[in-house]
Amino acid sequence: MSLNDILHYLRLGGVTLALLLLASVGALVVAVERIIALWGVSERSRLLGEAVSKHLLRGDVAAARTAAERSDAVAADIFLAGFDRWERTRASGGSGVEAAVERERAQVGLKLRRNLWILATIGSITPFVGLFGTVAGIMRSFKDLGLDVQAGGTGGTGAVMTGISEALVATAVGILVAVQAMVFYNYFQARLSRVLVELRLMGDEFAELLKERASGVPPEPVPRPEAPAPTPPRTDTQPA
């Protein structure tokens, strides 16, 4: 298909084809924005989780909180919510830390899913927009056929078939845009599902360590093997 053919179909498509092309550009913009936003999310959160766990295992809550405050990972908000809850309920053994961590994890999940509804909307409505453009084009073709017959024409089907084939372009473009949007949407859904599972596991481990190690209970000492008792020196008594 040449450039002239593409421009010809764009002129015939009118408002419907313009809306479909705008939706395609919108889906591409959202996909690029989400790729940038999610770049390295899992790796940064995993590194922060390892650092926080290392500090908590040593019982150093201040160092663990400092590591979370200095990090730009999305998991930092989850850890800080747990620290805030633990400080308020420290006297009662840190009750409610799990609930605070889970609530913040849900908030992080909403942030990570931001703008994905646009991809889902584009993928679901663009086929119907294209179908509407096709129906409108077919109606226009039959109207032109009727006017031709009333004007004394032969009413040949050549002009009608040409108009219908041109109108079907709207349906084809609508399907292509929907496929593009749904591919992006399913990719981000699968990726976010994995990231959210990792955040859930990380948050559960963090809540357990915070309640066990940071509540003032020292880690259980590792038993050391007892040294054998020294053998008394042997004194050989010679008979007189």
Buried (B, 14 or more C-beta within 10 A) or exposed (E): EEEEEEEBBBEBBBEBBEBBBEBBEBBEEBBEEBEEEBEEBBEBBBBBBEBBBBBBEEBBBEBBBBBBEEBEBBBBBBBBBBBBBBEBBBEEEBBBBBEBBBEBBEBBBEEBBEEBEBBBBBBEBBBEBBBBBBBBBBEBBEEBBEEBEEEEEEEEEEBBEEBBEBBBBBBEBBBBBBEBBBBBBEBBEEBBEEBBEBBBEBBBBBBBBBBBBBBEEEEEEEEEEEEEEEEEEEEEEEEE
